[in-house]
């Protein structure tokens, strides 16, 4: 198998914190404009995140925006980091993603996670204790649904007889799947379901452990895509541009920390040195290139995505930085980290 080509992109979560001097409609319109621009400038990816019942309007459903993005782009691959599978009916999701694959000409991928925020499970009336079975059965059903044949399934949560999902995706077997790796169990899940990887957290657990298990299964971890979101803000005036972005990132982490606290998630005794770094890279082109090259080499990444917006800052404000990322940083990082020939087909099992 050909080693995956390095890919770069932007992520969006469509947020407008209370008290902002712009509207959520502004966020959606400016985001679509930005993504269309970056598609024309050669960026490879656009990813969407998902959370529910958040006062800033955090994107609850990637499907409509993925359709809108498919209509204004030609080459970017469209995916999620992550879609929360326990809250989606897997047959309906299989239909939605198949339609998106048709709309986009076969450019869909799907990153999957369990979810953890207690308020979301309460809101959907689903016991959090069911999240593993709902997710794992959902993965199995997605693959059956995209097989091109009728299927039956009888699990703990879902039961179907002779279902034939249509339309078929453009990509045979369906869009490539990714699984978020945040714990030993989730790293093992990515190995068991033979998917690409979205590691976040302690390197030895979520990345090195996954590589060890993949090799133990007789597979080569270098055949898989490994992706992460890490902010890259390109500016020649850090002192001017960093303060509002820093406040936005503090707000972002304040919201996530609320979710972590309500879920009872601690640091497990690990330090920042144990974790895959996701702190923002901000500075001039040389600084961003040096930081990214070292980051990619150290962790063996294939996909690096930066937030194309920040909560509390209009996407249009960030767009010039993303334009420089695409035109000035990415080409130099590609040149420093290896060949940048035609994109390899992303890994997809069975």
Rosetta blueprint (number, residue, H / E / L):
1 X L
2 X L
3 X L
4 X L
5 X L
6 X L
7 X E
8 X E
9 X E
10 X E
11 X E
12 X E
13 X L
14 X L
15 X L
16 X L
17 X L
18 X L
19 X L
20 X L
21 X L
22 X L
23 X L
24 X H
25 X H
26 X H
27 X H
28 X H
29 X H
30 X H
31 X H
32 X H
33 X H
34 X H
35 X H
36 X H
37 X H
38 X H
39 X H
40 X H
41 X L
42 X L
43 X L
44 X L
45 X E
46 X E
47 X E
48 X E
49 X L
50 X L
51 X L
52 X L
53 X L
54 X L
55 X L
56 X L
57 X L
58 X L
59 X L
60 X L
61 X L
62 X H
63 X H
64 X H
65 X H
66 X H
67 X H
68 X H
69 X H
70 X H
71 X H
72 X H
73 X L
74 X L
75 X L
76 X L
77 X E
78 X E
79 X E
80 X E
81 X L
82 X L
83 X E
84 X E
85 X H
86 X H
87 X H
88 X L
89 X L
90 X H
91 X H
92 X H
93 X H
94 X H
95 X H
96 X H
97 X H
98 X H
99 X H
100 X H
101 X H
102 X H
103 X H
104 X H
105 X L
106 X L
107 X L
108 X E
109 X E
110 X E
111 X E
112 X E
113 X E
114 X L
115 X L
116 X L
117 X L
118 X H
119 X H
120 X H
121 X H
122 X H
123 X H
124 X H
125 X L
126 X L
127 X L
128 X H
129 X H
130 X H
131 X H
132 X H
133 X H
134 X H
135 X H
136 X H
137 X H
138 X H
139 X H
140 X H
141 X H
142 X H
143 X H
144 X H
145 X H
146 X L
147 X L
148 X L
149 X L
150 X L
151 X E
152 X E
153 X E
154 X E
155 X L
156 X L
157 X L
158 X L
159 X E
160 X E
161 X E
162 X E
163 X E
164 X L
165 X L
166 X L
167 X L
168 X L
169 X L
170 X L
171 X L
172 X L
173 X L
174 X L
175 X L
176 X E
177 X E
178 X E
179 X E
180 X E
181 X E
182 X L
183 X L
184 X H
185 X H
186 X H
187 X H
188 X H
189 X H
190 X H
191 X H
192 X H
193 X L
194 X L
195 X L
196 X E
197 X E
198 X E
199 X E
200 X L
201 X L
202 X E
203 X H
204 X H
205 X H
206 X H
207 X H
208 X H
209 X H
210 X H
211 X H
212 X H
213 X H
214 X H
215 X H
216 X H
217 X L
218 X L
219 X L
220 X L
221 X H
222 X H
223 X H
224 X L
225 X L
226 X E
227 X E
228 X E
229 X E
230 X L
231 X L
232 X E
233 X E
234 X E
235 X L
236 X L
237 X L
238 X H
239 X H
240 X H
241 X H
242 X H
243 X H
244 X H
245 X H
246 X H
247 X H
248 X H
249 X H
250 X H
251 X H
252 X H
253 X H
254 X H
255 X H
256 X H
257 X H
258 X H
259 X H
260 X H
261 X H
262 X H
263 X H
264 X L
265 X L
266 X L
267 X L
268 X L
269 X L
270 X L
271 X L
272 X H
273 X H
274 X H
275 X E
276 X L
277 X L
278 X L
279 X L
280 X L
281 X E
282 X E
283 X E
284 X L
285 X H
286 X H
287 X H
288 X H
289 X H
290 X H
291 X H
292 X H
293 X H
294 X H
295 X H
296 X H
297 X H
298 X H
299 X H
300 X L
301 X L
302 X L
303 X E
304 X E
305 X E
306 X E
307 X E
308 X L
309 X L
310 X E
311 X L
312 X L
313 X E
314 X L
315 X H
316 X H
317 X H
318 X H
319 X H
320 X H
321 X H
322 X H
323 X H
324 X H
325 X H
326 X H
327 X H
328 X H
329 X H
330 X H
331 X H
332 X H
333 X H
334 X H
335 X H
336 X H
337 X H
338 X L
339 X L
340 X L
341 X L
342 X L
343 X L
344 X L
345 X L
346 X L
347 X L
348 X L
349 X L
350 X L
